[in-house]
């Protein structure tokens, strides 16, 4: 009986910690996307270009990439996360594409 009570206590203490870790992971992804968009707005204003809309990448989609302006940072979340890439095409227009990527895992890469 004492073992069961100890186990229940340990699980009760550990459960909020695990949910906090996952909440932080999602927050890191949202912050990375927000930071990317802020940098793109800054770049567009400096270069007198309109801020691009985010387009979801579809397999086989043709991309006319003349210059990569920015990619969102690589996160170590160990799950599939959205990634952004902003680029200039051959006409000089800004484009942002969102795609899914399997991020690296902490302690495994």
C-alpha positions in Angstrom: 0.0 0.0 0.0 2.8 2.4 0.8 4.4 1.7 -2.6 1.2 2.6 -4.4 0.8 5.8 -2.4 4.4 6.7 -3.3 3.9 6.0 -6.9 0.7 8.1 -7.0 2.5 10.9 -5.3 5.4 10.7 -7.8 3.0 10.8 -10.8 1.1 13.7 -9.3 4.2 15.7 -9.0 5.7 14.7 -12.4 2.6 15.2 -14.5 2.5 19.0 -14.4 6.2 19.1 -15.3 5.7 17.1 -18.5 2.8 19.3 -19.6 4.9 22.4 -18.9 7.6 21.0 -21.1 5.2 20.5 -24.0 3.7 23.9 -23.5 7.1 25.5 -23.8 7.8 23.6 -27.0 4.7 25.0 -28.7 5.5 28.4 -27.4 9.0 28.2 -28.9 7.6 27.3 -32.3 5.1 30.2 -32.1 7.8 32.6 -31.1 10.1 31.4 -33.9 7.4 32.1 -36.5 6.5 35.5 -34.9 10.2 36.5 -35.0 10.5 35.3 -38.6 7.6 37.4 -39.6 8.9 40.5 -37.8 12.3 40.1 -39.5 10.5 39.8 -42.9 8.4 43.0 -42.3 11.7 44.8 -41.4 13.4 43.5 -44.5 10.4 44.5 -46.7 10.3 48.0 -45.3 14.0 48.5 -45.8 13.8 47.4 -49.4 10.5 49.1 -50.2 8.7 45.8 -51.0 5.3 44.6 -49.9 5.2 42.1 -47.1 4.4 38.7 -48.5 1.5 36.5 -47.4 2.5 33.0 -46.1 1.7 30.3 -48.6 1.4 26.7 -47.5 3.8 24.5 -49.5 2.2 21.7 -51.6 4.2 18.8 -52.9 5.4 19.6 -56.5 4.8 23.3 -56.1 7.1 25.3 -58.4 9.4 27.7 -56.5 11.3 30.5 -58.3 14.0 31.2 -55.8 16.6 33.8 -56.8 17.7 34.7 -53.2 16.8 33.2 -49.8 16.1 36.1 -47.5 15.5 34.2 -44.3 14.5 30.8 -42.9 13.0 30.3 -39.5 15.5 28.9 -36.9 16.1 25.2 -36.4 14.4 24.1 -33.2 15.1 20.9 -31.2 11.5 19.8 -30.5 11.7 16.2 -31.7 8.4 16.5 -33.6 7.0 17.8 -36.9 6.9 21.6 -36.8 6.1 24.4 -39.2 9.1 26.1 -40.9 9.1 29.3 -42.8 11.3 30.4 -45.7 11.2 33.8 -47.2 12.8 34.4 -50.6 13.0 36.8 -53.5 12.0 35.4 -56.9 13.6 36.2 -60.3 11.3 39.3 -60.5 12.5 40.6 -57.1 9.2 39.9 -55.4 9.1 38.6 -51.8 7.5 35.2 -51.1 7.1 33.2 -47.9 6.4 29.5 -47.9 5.5 27.5 -44.8 6.3 23.8 -44.8 6.5 21.0 -42.3 9.8 19.6 -41.1 10.9 16.9 -38.6 12.9 18.9 -36.1 16.0 17.6 -34.4 15.8 15.8 -31.1 17.6 17.0 -28.0 20.4 14.6 -27.1 19.9 12.5 -30.3 21.7 14.5 -33.0 
